[in-house]
Amino acid sequence: MKADARWVVQVLTYCIAAVVAGGCMMGPKYSRPETPAETATRFVHAPDQVERLGDVEELDRWWERFGDPVTADLVQQALEGNYDLRASAARVLQAREGLSEAKGRLWPEVSYGITRDRSKRYFNFGGGGGAEDPNDPLLSAFSGGFSPLTTTWSQDISVSYLVDFWGKLRRAKRAAWEDLLASEANRQALTNSTISLVIQARIDVAVAQRRLALAKANIESLENTLEITERRHRAGLVGPVDVRLARAGLEGARAQEPAIASALAMSRHSLDVLVGRQPGTSSALPQTLPELPDLASAPVGVPGTLLDRRPDVRAAEFALRAANERVGASIAQLYPDLVLTASYGRSADQWEDIWKNFSETYSAAFNLAQPIFRGGQLRAQVRAAKARYEEAAAVYGGVVLDAMRQVEDALIGEQLLQRQLEHVQRQLQESRAAEDLSRRRYEQGVEGLLTVLESERRRRSAEEQVAVLKGQIWTTRVNLHLALGGDWAGAQVVESQMVKK
């Protein structure tokens, strides 16, 4: 019993020493690198009236301002059925299990084993050799050697624990945690991007539907023009050239219809893929957006908010933090490892004896190993880890700058498109007035058919430009909200729904 007590005390001493030793960590402490987003006080192209920092929460689920249930339903379908989102959710699960694995390394390893060893060895005591049976111990003793056959049963429980004195394992665990956060941020960034693509595809469908409706209306208008021209030709008021021109204009308008229908079909195919359906199998969307609604000003805030709102920026910083932790883990490899081991079990020649107390065995030991020479491998690993940190820092700075560029692009793009839309809308008003006047004058015989056709062409072009520009403005607003990093996901989708067998 005294031996047992000493063994227990010794193991407890090792464990207490391990716990006490667990407070030291090697490596640098993380600090966020300074970027232009932190020093900039405003976006260059942000209107003064929308630089309200507290209003950025208005970005959440902003697409619902469409007032279009079809768009909201498409977004929900994409969150549940998009294959890229399923893959990103699976990557999050992988990172989560990587963290669990890193946490497991901090705990002692416990194993149990039971073995049966049957062996035969020859022993020679220096006597004379002979032809006697070596399996007969009595005869072999006189011949100078013998070869016994033995059987040994044993069972034991062993414990092994690496004392994380220098923080190598804890650094690895923290790096795995940052990897998990980065994967989750990347999943959110992909979710935001997917939602923006769904909304853009929905806008493209609405614009194409509007253009197709205008094309059909233009065809009908040119058919009326042809009818008038032919009637006037039969009356001898115009020549055959006017009839040919009217027919050419009508066929030109009819030729544009298939091109617009093709663009509409491709937009629908893109939308089908985004929501996880076979392209071309979905029914036509209802024209719930015949006219895109006007946009109110978006709250922009200051560039510094991008560091915490944009998931891709956060993912880049999490990757940087993980690289910093791995620098500390590589430095800790330069220092000695202390491994505590202990085992308890039983060993005997008979199976039934290994369950009895007299056959018990136990041991406790520690191993302190210090790397002395490995050809510079360990220090090379430290330098490589520091270089990877510098790479991650440069990537982070680039992501921040690119995020600022995207906001500036969307801001200036929307402002200039709005100005362009104002001019095109005035152009459309004048073109409609010119078309009405030219038709009346043509019927009166004052103007020629070319004037009528030209006025129709200009009115048709202005109408199409208005539809396209409104779609571009809405697409630019989608890009602005995506660049600002709104919480697009809103109601989160359970990962079990996204990762399906």
ROSESE-737391 format. One line per field, with one value per residue (C-alpha): x, y, z; residue number from 1. Coordinates in pm, 1 decimal, decimal comma, m for minus. Example, Ala and Ser with C-alpha at 12.3 -4.5 7.8 and 13.67 -1.06 7.14 Angstrom:
ROSESE-737391
c1 [1230,0  1367,0]
c2 [m450,0  m106,0]
c3 [780,0  714,0]
seq [1  2]
***
This chain:
ROSESE-737391
c1 [0,0  286,5  405,5  56,9  35,8  372,1  264,5  m60,1  117,7  371,9  105,8  m86,3  233,1  290,8  m66,7  m45,4  281,2  118,4  m169,8  62,3  281,5  m10,4  1,3  295,9  243,8  503,7  454,4  332,2  9,4  m234,3  m319,2  m530,0  m320,6  m412,3  m583,0  m717,1  m1068,4  m977,5  m826,1  m1085,8  m1362,8  m1610,4  m1659,9  m1554,9  m1877,3  m2120,1  m2393,5  m2376,4  m2731,3  m2672,0  m2353,7  m2540,8  m2344,8  m2634,1  m2856,9  m2653,7  m2893,5  m3143,5  m2941,0  m3085,0  m3322,2  m3343,6  m3467,6  m3806,2  m3858,6  m3940,2  m4282,1  m4251,5  m4340,5  m4192,5  m3846,5  m3871,3  m3979,5  m3691,6  m3443,0  m3578,7  m3559,9  m3196,0  m3108,5  m3251,9  m3157,9  m2842,9  m2563,7  m2283,2  m2441,3  m2465,2  m2095,8  m2007,3  m2213,5  m2021,3  m1694,2  m1814,8  m1883,0  m1532,3  m1380,4  m1593,8  m1462,9  m1110,1  m1161,3  m1290,4  m981,5  m753,8  m936,1  m894,9  m516,2  m522,7  m655,7  m461,9  m472,1  m616,4  m603,1  m682,4  m528,5  m539,5  m277,7  m175,0  189,5  304,9  677,9  957,2  1320,2  1639,7  1878,9  2236,4  2431,7  2759,8  2734,5  2815,0  2578,1  2391,4  2116,4  1869,6  1522,1  1549,1  1187,5  1264,8  1391,7  1554,0  1755,8  1837,3  1977,3  2247,7  2318,1  2396,5  2069,1  1692,3  1404,6  1090,0  748,6  577,7  239,9  174,1  m158,0  m168,0  m406,4  m341,1  m476,8  m224,4  m239,1  m19,0  m26,9  173,6  220,0  144,9  397,5  482,1  129,3  182,6  m144,9  m340,4  m212,7  m323,1  m665,8  m702,2  m591,1  m857,7  m1113,0  m1015,8  m1040,4  m1394,2  m1486,3  m1332,7  m1527,1  m1848,9  m1776,2  m1704,3  m2034,5  m2212,9  m2030,0  m2135,9  m2491,3  m2493,5  m2347,1  m2601,9  m2890,0  m2756,0  m2731,0  m3089,6  m3211,2  m3005,1  m3143,6  m3494,5  m3425,7  m3287,6  m3605,3  m3822,7  m3623,9  m3635,5  m4009,7  m4051,4  m3839,6  m4034,4  m4363,3  m4227,4  m4109,6  m4455,8  m4615,4  m4373,3  m4460,0  m4827,2  m4755,4  m4554,6  m4831,4  m5068,2  m4818,0  m4791,2  m5168,5  m5195,2  m4916,7  m5072,5  m5410,8  m5252,7  m5064,6  m5387,8  m5534,0  m5239,1  m5116,6  m4772,9  m4542,7  m4434,9  m4112,3  m4306,1  m4472,6  m4136,0  m3992,9  m4288,9  m4254,6  m3876,9  m3934,4  m4192,1  m3962,6  m3676,0  m3892,6  m4001,2  m3633,9  m3558,5  m3826,1  m3641,7  m3322,2  m3507,8  m3689,5  m3352,0  m3214,4  m3526,2  m3487,3  m3119,2  m3203,9  m3462,1  m3207,4  m2960,3  m3231,7  m3320,1  m2959,1  m2935,3  m3240,1  m3126,6  m3366,3  m3301,7  m3262,6  m3571,0  m3809,1  m3956,4  m4271,6  m4267,2  m4246,0  m4545,1  m4481,3  m4495,1  m4223,5  m4357,5  m4201,8  m3908,3  m3985,8  m3782,5  m3504,0  m3459,1  m3112,7  m2913,3  m2737,3  m2367,2  m2192,9  m1815,2  m1549,2  m1454,0  m1787,0  m1682,1  m1425,8  m1697,9  m1998,1  m1857,8  m1820,3  m1541,5  m1337,9  m1400,2  m1301,2  m972,5  m903,1  m988,1  m741,5  m483,1  m547,1  m512,3  m177,8  m65,4  m153,7  40,5  348,3  328,9  280,5  589,3  797,2  683,1  828,6  1176,8  1133,1  1132,4  825,6  729,4  525,0  378,1  285,7  132,0  m6,0  m178,9  m264,8  m205,9  15,3  20,5  70,4  m293,3  m600,9  m781,2  m480,9  m485,1  m805,0  m642,7  m461,9  m134,0  m61,7  m94,4  164,7  195,9  438,7  469,5  726,0  795,7  990,5  1155,3  1281,0  1463,6  1534,7  1904,2  1982,9  1743,6  1925,3  1747,3  1402,7  1231,6  1359,1  1270,3  917,6  907,3  1023,4  770,0  489,8  588,7  593,5  244,4  132,0  275,5  94,2  m234,7  m183,0  m129,5  m437,0  m640,2  m530,4  m615,5  m961,4  m1031,7  m923,8  m1128,9  m1431,5  m1390,8  m1357,2  m1679,7  m1867,4  m1724,0  m1803,4  m2163,1  m2205,7  m2070,3  m2232,0  m2578,6  m2542,4  m2436,9  m2702,2  m2969,1  m2853,0  m2853,5  m3205,1  m3333,9  m3206,7  m3342,6  m3685,7  m3697,9  m3580,1  m3868,7  m4121,8  m3995,2  m3979,0  m4341,0  m4451,1  m4250,0  m4398,0  m4755,5  m4690,6  m4517,3  m4804,5  m5061,4  m4855,1  m4798,1  m5169,1  m5214,7  m4950,3  m4713,5  m4435,4  m4282,8  m4280,9  m3911,1  m3986,4  m4253,6  m4026,5  m3740,4  m3962,0  m4089,0  m3733,7  m3625,6  m3928,2  m3868,2  m3500,8  m3580,8  m3838,9  m3592,9  m3319,5  m3546,8  m3621,7  m3256,1  m3133,3  m3382,9  m3256,7  m2895,1  m2974,3  m3132,7  m2839,4  m2602,4  m2806,2  m2779,2  m2402,9  m2400,0  m2581,8  m2358,1  m2049,1  m2175,3  m2215,9  m2578,9  m2713,2  m2875,4  m2942,8  m3200,7  m3379,4  m3098,8  m3132,7  m3050,9  m2735,1  m2906,9  m3135,0  m2842,1  m2616,1  m2817,2  m2708,9]
c2 [0,0  234,8  191,6  261,6  578,7  699,9  635,5  827,6  1119,0  1127,8  1136,2  1408,3  1611,0  1588,5  1694,8  1993,9  2098,7  2071,5  2293,9  2553,3  2547,7  2614,5  2993,2  3077,2  3156,4  3238,9  3459,6  3809,5  3966,5  4054,4  4412,0  4519,8  4684,1  5040,0  5087,2  5390,1  5300,8  5392,1  5728,4  5840,5  6056,8  6013,6  5858,9  6096,8  6065,9  6032,3  6299,3  6500,9  6421,0  6044,3  6041,6  5924,6  5660,8  5539,7  5469,6  5183,7  4942,8  5047,8  4829,0  4513,2  4326,4  4639,3  4450,6  4417,9  4782,6  4656,6  4574,4  4270,7  3934,2  3754,4  3894,6  3803,0  3450,7  3413,0  3521,8  3260,8  2992,3  3081,4  3064,4  2714,1  2571,1  2739,7  2483,8  2731,9  2814,7  2446,0  2406,1  2706,8  2564,8  2238,3  2434,5  2591,6  2245,1  2135,8  2433,0  2358,1  2003,3  2134,3  2346,0  2041,8  1850,3  2132,1  2144,5  1768,9  1799,6  1998,7  1698,6  1390,6  1089,8  784,0  438,2  84,8  m231,3  m602,2  m830,0  m1192,1  m1261,6  m1615,1  m1648,5  m1900,1  m1810,2  m2013,0  m1973,3  m2116,2  m2153,4  m2243,4  m2620,1  m2866,1  m2906,4  m3225,1  m3372,0  m3381,0  m3244,8  m2868,5  m2866,0  m3092,1  m2859,0  m3141,9  m3271,8  m2921,8  m2823,7  m3085,7  m2987,5  m2625,4  m2449,7  m2466,6  m2305,9  m2256,5  m2164,2  m1888,5  m1719,4  m1380,0  m1203,8  m833,5  m542,1  m179,1  174,3  436,0  815,7  1054,0  1431,5  1695,7  1991,7  2301,6  2512,7  2738,8  2765,3  2564,5  2374,5  2674,1  2881,5  2606,9  2602,2  2978,3  2961,6  2697,8  2925,4  3212,6  2976,0  2890,1  3257,5  3321,8  3038,0  3163,8  3518,3  3382,4  3195,1  3516,7  3704,4  3438,1  3460,5  3836,4  3794,2  3527,6  3744,9  4035,6  3812,9  3698,5  4057,7  4159,6  3866,3  3965,0  4321,0  4189,7  3986,2  4289,7  4510,3  4246,9  4205,7  4582,5  4597,8  4309,7  4485,4  4803,6  4605,8  4455,4  4797,4  4937,9  4658,7  4740,8  5110,3  5040,7  4813,1  5106,6  5327,3  5073,8  5054,4  5432,3  5443,5  5173,4  5348,6  5675,5  5492,0  5344,1  5693,0  5818,1  6052,2  5888,9  5685,7  5319,2  5421,5  5520,1  5180,5  5006,3  5221,7  5149,7  4777,8  4792,1  4973,3  4715,6  4422,3  4592,2  4618,2  4256,9  4151,9  4311,3  4111,3  3771,3  3931,6  4077,1  3746,2  3568,5  3808,1  3748,2  3369,8  3386,4  3606,5  3351,5  3070,1  3255,5  3302,0  2931,5  2833,4  3075,2  2925,0  2568,2  2476,0  2323,1  2610,3  2664,2  2463,5  2751,0  2923,1  3280,8  3534,1  3761,7  4117,6  4252,1  4503,7  4664,0  4989,1  4983,3  5210,0  5520,6  5494,0  5686,7  5783,7  5503,5  5559,4  5530,3  5598,7  5632,2  5403,2  5263,5  5083,5  4854,1  4686,0  4541,6  4523,0  4365,0  3988,0  3956,6  4218,8  4035,1  3706,7  3859,9  3984,4  3646,5  3486,5  3743,5  3663,9  3291,6  3357,3  3550,7  3256,0  3018,4  3239,6  3181,0  2807,7  2789,0  2980,8  2741,9  2452,3  2588,9  2507,0  2170,6  1948,6  1794,9  1476,0  1305,8  937,9  691,6  341,8  87,9  m271,0  m640,6  m905,5  m1283,4  m1617,4  m1713,0  m1530,1  m1553,6  m1415,6  m1073,2  m996,9  m1057,9  m805,0  m992,8  m940,2  m561,9  m337,9  40,3  309,7  689,3  890,8  1223,3  1298,6  1634,5  1669,2  1977,4  2011,9  2088,7  2048,0  1987,7  2161,0  2493,0  2345,1  2494,8  2848,0  2823,7  2734,7  3044,3  3266,0  3105,6  3163,0  3529,2  3561,5  3410,0  3667,2  3948,3  3804,5  3788,9  4149,4  4265,8  4072,1  4230,2  4580,5  4506,6  4375,8  4692,2  4918,0  4717,9  4746,0  5123,1  5127,7  4930,8  5181,0  5476,3  5311,1  5249,4  5601,9  5786,2  5538,6  5592,3  5970,1  5985,0  5734,6  5943,8  6250,9  6051,8  5925,1  6280,2  6377,2  6061,4  6112,9  6465,7  6319,6  6071,0  6350,2  6545,3  6232,4  6143,5  6496,0  6491,6  6156,8  6273,8  6593,0  6412,8  6163,7  6441,3  6634,1  6318,1  6248,8  6608,1  6561,7  6818,4  6579,4  6278,5  5924,6  5941,7  6205,4  5983,7  5679,7  5879,0  6022,3  5671,8  5539,4  5813,1  5762,7  5386,6  5432,6  5675,3  5439,3  5152,6  5370,6  5469,6  5104,6  5005,7  5300,6  5228,2  4871,3  4992,3  5232,7  4953,7  4725,0  4998,6  5029,6  4653,9  4687,7  4975,7  4778,1  4480,4  4704,2  4855,7  4509,4  4504,6  4204,6  4056,0  3714,2  3840,1  3521,7  3269,9  2932,9  2631,1  2462,9  2127,3  2266,1  2393,2  2089,2  1802,2  1453,2]
c3 [0,0  68,7  m288,6  m413,9  m208,3  m333,2  m692,4  m650,1  m481,4  m760,0  m1032,9  m850,7  m815,5  m1189,8  m1260,9  m1022,9  m1183,0  m1525,0  m1421,9  m1269,4  m1578,1  m1811,0  m1781,5  m2007,9  m2376,4  m2637,3  m2938,9  m3028,6  m2906,3  m3183,5  m3272,6  m3569,7  m3844,0  m3923,9  m4260,1  m4451,1  m4334,8  m3976,3  m4063,6  m4321,6  m4175,8  m4463,9  m4804,3  m5079,7  m5281,2  m4991,8  m4983,5  m4664,0  m4563,6  m4549,9  m4340,6  m4031,5  m3846,7  m3635,8  m3935,5  m4080,0  m3912,5  m4180,2  m4416,0  m4263,0  m4496,5  m4708,6  m5016,1  m4849,9  m4941,1  m5288,6  m5155,0  m5379,7  m5219,6  m5520,9  m5444,8  m5075,9  m5169,5  m5416,0  m5148,8  m4909,6  m5177,9  m5244,9  m4873,6  m4858,0  m5196,1  m5325,7  m5365,7  m5300,5  m4965,2  m4881,8  m4958,6  m4740,9  m4453,9  m4487,1  m4468,4  m4144,7  m4003,1  m4106,6  m3925,6  m3619,9  m3603,3  m3651,7  m3340,7  m3150,8  m3255,4  m3136,3  m2804,4  m2764,9  m2781,5  m2457,2  m2265,1  m2152,3  m2380,3  m2206,8  m2360,9  m2252,7  m2391,2  m2334,2  m2491,4  m2512,0  m2583,1  m2674,3  m2736,0  m2752,3  m2688,6  m2677,4  m2384,0  m2392,2  m2067,6  m2231,9  m2205,6  m2477,0  m2762,7  m2835,3  m3040,6  m2754,7  m2795,9  m2729,2  m2614,7  m2320,1  m2046,1  m1849,1  m2140,1  m2261,4  m1923,9  m1961,6  m2318,7  m2228,4  m2325,4  m2339,5  m2534,9  m2323,5  m2461,1  m2255,2  m2256,0  m2094,5  m2048,6  m1962,4  m1942,7  m1856,5  m1863,1  m1970,9  m1948,2  m2143,8  m2107,7  m2290,9  m2057,2  m2264,6  m2079,3  m2374,5  m2514,0  m2833,3  m2799,7  m2676,6  m2966,4  m3204,9  m3042,5  m3074,3  m3437,0  m3500,6  m3333,8  m3563,7  m3861,0  m3752,2  m3725,3  m4067,4  m4226,2  m4069,2  m4192,9  m4540,3  m4528,6  m4438,3  m4715,2  m4963,2  m4831,2  m4886,0  m5232,0  m5322,0  m5204,9  m5408,6  m5715,1  m5663,6  m5640,5  m5943,4  m6140,9  m6031,8  m6150,7  m6479,9  m6528,7  m6451,2  m6690,6  m6964,4  m6913,1  m6939,3  m7255,3  m7406,1  m7333,7  m7494,8  m7796,6  m7845,3  m7806,8  m8064,2  m8305,0  m8263,6  m8318,1  m8635,0  m8760,9  m8727,7  m8907,0  m9189,1  m9212,3  m9241,6  m9499,2  m9713,5  m9697,5  m9805,3  m10078,7  m10214,8  m10213,3  m10415,0  m10144,2  m10092,4  m10308,9  m10275,4  m10101,9  m9790,2  m9782,6  m9809,9  m9532,9  m9308,0  m9368,5  m9303,5  m8974,6  m8868,3  m8946,1  m8764,0  m8453,4  m8488,6  m8515,8  m8176,9  m7996,2  m8008,5  m7875,1  m7577,7  m7520,3  m7522,4  m7258,1  m7048,6  m7072,9  m6970,4  m6672,2  m6564,0  m6605,2  m6382,1  m6123,1  m6137,6  m6065,8  m5775,1  m5604,9  m5675,3  m5957,3  m6297,7  m6546,2  m6753,1  m6535,7  m6336,0  m6441,6  m6561,5  m6280,4  m6233,6  m6340,9  m5987,8  m6073,9  m6393,0  m6275,2  m6036,6  m5739,1  m5676,6  m5424,1  m5103,1  m4982,2  m4823,8  m4488,1  m4560,9  m4232,1  m4213,8  m4367,4  m4026,6  m3999,7  m4284,7  m4058,3  m3837,8  m4072,9  m4387,3  m4342,9  m4600,3  m4412,6  m4085,6  m4248,7  m4363,1  m4010,5  m3857,0  m4098,5  m3986,5  m3620,4  m3693,4  m3863,4  m3555,2  m3329,0  m3552,1  m3515,9  m3140,1  m3191,3  m3412,7  m3155,2  m2881,5  m3079,9  m3003,8  m2636,3  m2457,1  m2433,5  m2101,3  m2134,5  m1827,7  m1854,9  m1613,5  m1645,3  m1424,8  m1506,2  m1442,3  m1601,1  m1551,6  m1724,8  m1696,3  m1818,7  m1488,5  m1297,3  m1470,1  m1278,8  m939,8  m725,0  m694,2  m1069,3  m1068,0  m1237,1  m1248,9  m1355,7  m1366,7  m1558,6  m1716,8  m2030,7  m2092,3  m2450,2  m2577,3  m2951,4  m2997,5  m3364,5  m3653,9  m3931,9  m3878,3  m3946,5  m3642,9  m3694,3  m4061,3  m3954,6  m3733,8  m4019,9  m4253,2  m3999,3  m3967,5  m4347,0  m4364,0  m4107,1  m4319,4  m4621,3  m4428,5  m4310,1  m4668,6  m4783,2  m4503,3  m4603,1  m4965,3  m4873,1  m4672,4  m4958,9  m5207,1  m4979,0  m4972,0  m5351,2  m5392,2  m5176,4  m5368,2  m5703,1  m5600,3  m5463,6  m5766,6  m6005,1  m5856,8  m5855,7  m6220,6  m6328,2  m6154,3  m6346,9  m6669,2  m6595,0  m6550,0  m6895,3  m7059,0  m6900,5  m7045,8  m7375,0  m7360,1  m7301,2  m7600,2  m7816,0  m7740,8  m7820,4  m8141,9  m8241,3  m8186,4  m8381,0  m8669,9  m8699,2  m8720,2  m8972,8  m9175,9  m9189,9  m9304,2  m9573,4  m9425,7  m9307,9  m9477,5  m9345,7  m9259,4  m8998,8  m8844,3  m8837,7  m8688,9  m8416,4  m8337,4  m8322,7  m8083,5  m7860,5  m7857,0  m7773,6  m7489,9  m7339,7  m7343,5  m7195,1  m6907,9  m6828,1  m6850,9  m6643,6  m6366,0  m6358,0  m6349,1  m6064,0  m5864,3  m5940,3  m5822,4  m5502,9  m5454,5  m5492,3  m5244,5  m4976,6  m5042,8  m5015,1  m4689,8  m4537,8  m4432,3  m4243,8  m4549,5  m4407,1  m4157,2  m4058,3  m4050,9  m4212,1  m3998,4  m4118,7  m4123,5  m4391,7  m4593,9  m4567,7  m4707,8  m4790,7]
seq [1  2  3  4  5  6  7  8  9  10  11  12  13  14  15  16  17  18  19  20  21  22  23  24  25  26  27  28  29  30  31  32  33  34  35  36  37  38  39  40  41  42  43  44  45  46  47  48  49  50  51  52  53  54  55  56  57  58  59  60  61  62  63  64  65  66  67  68  69  70  71  72  73  74  75  76  77  78  79  80  81  82  83  84  85  86  87  88  89  90  91  92  93  94  95  96  97  98  99  100  101  102  103  104  105  106  107  108  109  110  111  112  113  114  115  116  117  118  119  120  121  122  123  124  125  126  127  128  129  130  131  132  133  134  135  136  137  138  139  140  141  142  143  144  145  146  147  148  149  150  151  152  153  154  155  156  157  158  159  160  161  162  163  164  165  166  167  168  169  170  171  172  173  174  175  176  177  178  179  180  181  182  183  184  185  186  187  188  189  190  191  192  193  194  195  196  197  198  199  200  201  202  203  204  205  206  207  208  209  210  211  212  213  214  215  216  217  218  219  220  221  222  223  224  225  226  227  228  229  230  231  232  233  234  235  236  237  238  239  240  241  242  243  244  245  246  247  248  249  250  251  252  253  254  255  256  257  258  259  260  261  262  263  264  265  266  267  268  269  270  271  272  273  274  275  276  277  278  279  280  281  282  283  284  285  286  287  288  289  290  291  292  293  294  295  296  297  298  299  300  301  302  303  304  305  306  307  308  309  310  311  312  313  314  315  316  317  318  319  320  321  322  323  324  325  326  327  328  329  330  331  332  333  334  335  336  337  338  339  340  341  342  343  344  345  346  347  348  349  350  351  352  353  354  355  356  357  358  359  360  361  362  363  364  365  366  367  368  369  370  371  372  373  374  375  376  377  378  379  380  381  382  383  384  385  386  387  388  389  390  391  392  393  394  395  396  397  398  399  400  401  402  403  404  405  406  407  408  409  410  411  412  413  414  415  416  417  418  419  420  421  422  423  424  425  426  427  428  429  430  431  432  433  434  435  436  437  438  439  440  441  442  443  444  445  446  447  448  449  450  451  452  453  454  455  456  457  458  459  460  461  462  463  464  465  466  467  468  469  470  471  472  473  474  475  476  477  478  479  480  481  482  483  484  485  486  487  488  489  490  491  492  493  494  495  496  497  498  499  500  501]
***
